[in-house]
Amino acid sequence: MAIYAIGDVQGCYDELRRLLDLIKFDPGHDQLWLAGDLVNRGPKSLETLRFVKGLGAAAVTVLGNHDLHLIATAVSLSKAGKKDTLAAVLGAEDCDELIHWLRHQRLFYHNDDFCMLHAGLPPQWDFETTLRMARETEQAMQSPDHERFFRSMYGNKPVVWRDDLLKTEKLRFAINCFSRLRYCTVDGVMDFGPKGAPGTQPHHLMPWFEVPGRKSLDMRIIFGHWSTLGYFDGYNCYSIDTGCLWGGQLTALQLADEPKRFSIDCQSAQNPQAFAWR
């Protein structure tokens, strides 16, 4: 069995199918790991959701910020933002079924060799803390009272991890790590402003994966979310959002002792500087 991790699709369904043809994906024998942001900004979010859901156990998805935004819009916000491309999903006859399925996907997934999340981890979190906070947050998303969670999800604070945070604060912090984190200070204070490539950020910030002594250093982590970073193969870190939506590429990484990259070129659907909640 081959396992392929694929970066942010964001509604680029046709490109996803082309990439699967390239790698000769066989859902009867292979497995896809999708690094989040299945939807939004691209033209075919509905088709993407239906396709990935239809793959069943042949696909594993972690949630990205745009997926969470879709859920929040459907269950508590009542209408999409002006720049969202979610109308087809929200108006579909199977919308409730798709949202229920999406709401029951993971924030963090792992096997014996690799871990996958959408964005990043604070330096204070080791594997056990990451797994615990992912499960606690997933339980809140899946609970009968999930609407309350999604109403309180948005916000940048708290910006640094403490064990004595209130439960609501811990869950918001976890959501922001798993779905939004790019840069933080050496002490793990998160800053969601800078979105450019490393080297463009203020001098006191660094990519989350470069913080010295971070406790997740022994985890082989696959992540997306950072199109301006592009493909990155660092120590135990693999960034696979190669900016399909912005006219870059859509990338699949075959997971093995020596991971192998497959990519297709994409046409631009959006301006990469146009949106704030990326």
C-alpha positions in Angstrom: 0.0 0.0 0.0 1.2 3.5 -0.9 0.4 6.5 1.2 0.3 10.0 -0.4 0.0 13.2 1.5 -1.6 16.1 -0.6 -1.4 19.8 0.2 -4.1 22.4 0.3 -6.7 21.7 -2.5 -9.1 24.6 -1.7 -11.8 23.6 -4.1 -9.4 22.9 -7.0 -11.1 19.7 -7.8 -9.9 19.3 -11.4 -6.3 19.7 -10.3 -6.8 17.1 -7.6 -8.1 14.6 -10.1 -5.2 15.3 -12.4 -2.7 14.8 -9.6 -4.4 11.5 -8.6 -4.1 10.3 -12.2 -0.4 11.2 -12.2 0.4 9.1 -9.1 -2.0 6.4 -10.3 -3.9 6.4 -7.0 -5.9 3.3 -6.4 -8.4 3.6 -3.6 -8.6 -0.1 -3.3 -4.9 -0.3 -2.3 -3.6 3.2 -1.5 -4.4 5.9 1.0 -4.6 9.7 0.7 -3.7 12.0 3.6 -5.1 15.4 2.9 -3.5 18.2 4.9 -6.5 20.4 5.2 -8.2 23.3 3.4 -10.3 21.1 1.1 -12.5 24.1 0.4 -12.9 27.8 -0.3 -11.4 30.3 -2.7 -11.3 27.7 -5.5 -14.2 27.0 -7.9 -15.3 23.4 -6.9 -15.5 23.0 -3.2 -18.7 21.0 -3.4 -17.2 18.5 -5.8 -14.1 18.2 -3.7 -16.0 17.5 -0.5 -18.2 14.9 -2.2 -15.2 13.2 -3.8 -13.1 13.0 -0.7 -16.0 11.9 1.5 -16.8 9.2 -1.1 -13.3 7.7 -0.8 -14.2 6.5 2.7 -11.3 4.8 4.5 -9.0 5.4 1.5 -8.7 9.1 2.6 -7.7 10.7 5.8 -8.4 14.5 6.2 -7.2 17.0 8.9 -9.1 20.2 9.1 -7.7 23.6 8.0 -8.8 27.1 8.7 -11.1 27.2 5.6 -12.7 23.9 6.4 -13.4 25.2 10.0 -14.7 28.4 8.5 -17.2 26.5 6.3 -18.4 24.5 9.3 -18.8 27.6 11.4 -20.7 29.3 8.6 -23.0 26.4 8.2 -23.8 25.8 11.9 -23.6 29.2 13.5 -22.8 32.2 11.3 -25.7 31.7 8.9 -24.0 33.3 5.8 -20.6 33.2 4.1 -18.2 36.1 3.8 -18.0 38.2 0.7 -14.8 36.6 -0.6 -15.8 33.0 0.2 -16.7 30.5 -2.6 -18.9 28.3 -0.4 -22.4 29.0 -1.9 -22.6 25.7 -3.7 -21.8 23.8 -0.6 -24.2 25.8 1.6 -27.0 25.4 -1.0 -26.5 21.7 -1.7 -29.2 19.2 -0.8 -26.5 17.2 1.0 -25.0 20.2 2.8 -26.0 18.9 6.3 -24.5 15.5 5.5 -21.3 17.0 4.2 -20.9 19.4 7.2 -21.6 16.5 9.6 -18.8 14.5 7.9 -16.4 17.4 7.9 -17.1 18.2 11.5 -16.0 14.6 12.4 -12.6 14.8 10.7 -9.4 15.2 12.6 -7.1 18.1 13.6 -4.1 15.8 14.0 -3.4 12.4 12.5 -0.5 10.0 12.8 0.7 6.5 12.1 3.9 4.9 13.4 6.1 7.0 11.0 4.5 10.3 10.2 2.2 13.0 11.7 -0.1 15.4 9.8 -1.7 18.7 10.7 -2.7 21.7 8.8 -0.5 24.5 10.2 1.9 24.1 13.1 2.6 23.4 16.8 3.8 25.6 19.6 7.2 24.8 21.0 5.8 23.7 24.4 3.8 20.8 22.9 5.3 17.3 22.7 3.5 14.4 21.0 1.3 13.5 24.0 0.2 17.1 24.5 -0.5 17.5 20.8 -2.6 14.4 20.8 -4.5 15.3 23.9 -5.4 18.8 22.7 -6.4 17.6 19.3 -8.8 15.0 20.8 -10.2 17.5 23.3 -10.9 20.0 20.5 -12.3 17.4 18.2 -14.7 16.3 20.9 -15.9 19.9 21.3 -16.5 20.1 17.5 -18.4 16.8 17.5 -20.4 17.3 20.6 -24.2 18.0 20.7 -23.3 21.5 21.8 -20.9 22.1 18.9 -22.6 25.3 17.8 -21.3 27.0 21.0 -17.7 25.9 20.2 -17.9 27.3 16.6 -19.3 30.6 17.8 -16.3 31.0 20.2 -13.7 29.7 17.8 -12.6 33.0 16.2 -10.0 35.2 17.9 -6.2 35.5 18.2 -6.0 35.2 22.0 -4.4 33.6 23.9 -1.2 33.9 22.0 1.0 31.7 24.2 0.4 28.3 25.9 -0.1 28.0 29.6 -1.3 24.9 31.5 -3.6 27.0 33.6 -5.6 28.5 30.6 -9.4 28.2 30.9 -10.9 25.4 28.8 -12.4 27.8 26.2 -9.0 29.5 25.9 -7.2 26.1 25.5 -9.5 25.1 22.7 -9.2 28.4 20.8 -5.4 28.2 21.2 -5.4 24.7 19.9 -7.6 25.6 16.9 -5.2 28.4 16.1 -2.2 26.2 16.3 -3.6 23.4 14.2 -5.1 25.6 11.6 -3.4 29.0 11.5 0.1 29.0 13.0 3.1 30.1 10.9 5.3 32.4 13.0 6.0 32.7 16.7 8.7 34.0 19.0 11.4 31.8 20.6 9.1 31.6 23.6 6.1 30.4 21.5 4.1 33.7 21.4 2.1 33.3 18.2 1.7 36.2 15.7 -0.9 35.7 12.9 0.0 38.8 11.0 2.9 37.8 8.8 2.0 35.4 6.0 5.1 35.7 3.7 8.0 33.4 3.1 10.6 33.1 5.9 12.9 36.1 5.8 10.1 38.6 5.3 8.8 38.4 8.9 9.8 40.8 11.7 13.1 39.9 13.3 11.7 38.7 16.6 9.6 36.0 14.9 10.6 32.7 13.4 8.8 29.8 11.6 7.3 27.6 14.3 9.4 24.6 13.1 12.7 26.6 13.6 12.2 27.4 17.3 15.2 26.0 19.1 14.4 23.0 21.4 10.7 22.7 20.4 9.3 19.6 22.0 7.9 18.2 18.7 11.4 17.8 17.2 11.2 14.0 17.2 7.9 14.0 15.2 8.0 13.7 11.4 5.4 16.3 10.6 3.6 17.0 7.4 1.8 20.3 7.1 0.2 22.7 4.6 -1.3 26.2 5.0 1.8 28.1 4.0 1.7 28.7 0.2 4.4 31.4 0.4 6.8 28.9 2.0 6.0 26.3 -0.7 7.5 22.9 -0.6 9.9 22.5 2.3 11.8 19.4 3.4 13.6 20.2 6.6 14.5 18.2 9.7 11.4 16.0 10.3 9.2 18.7 8.7 7.5 18.6 5.3 5.6 21.6 4.0 3.3 20.5 1.1 1.1 23.6 0.3 2.7 24.6 -3.0 0.1 27.2 -3.9 -2.2 25.5 -6.4 -4.9 28.1 -5.8 -2.4 30.9 -6.5 -1.1 29.5 -9.8 1.6 27.3 -8.2 1.4 23.6 -8.0 -0.6 20.9 -6.3 1.7 18.4 -4.5 1.5 14.8 -3.3 4.3 13.4 -1.1 4.6 9.6 -1.1 5.3 8.7 2.5 8.3 6.3 2.8 11.7 6.3 4.5 12.7 8.6 1.7 9.6 10.6 0.8 9.0 11.2 -3.0 7.4 14.3 -4.3 4.9 14.5 -7.2 3.5 17.8 -8.4 1.4 19.3 -11.2 1.3 22.9 -12.4 -1.9 24.9 -11.8 -3.5 28.0 -13.1 -4.1 30.9 -10.8 -7.5 31.3 -9.3 -6.7 34.0 -6.8 -4.3 36.7 -5.8 -2.2 35.4 -3.0 -2.2 38.7 -1.1 -6.0 39.2 -1.3 -7.3 37.5 1.9 -6.7 38.0 5.6 -7.8 34.7 7.1 -5.3 32.5 5.2 
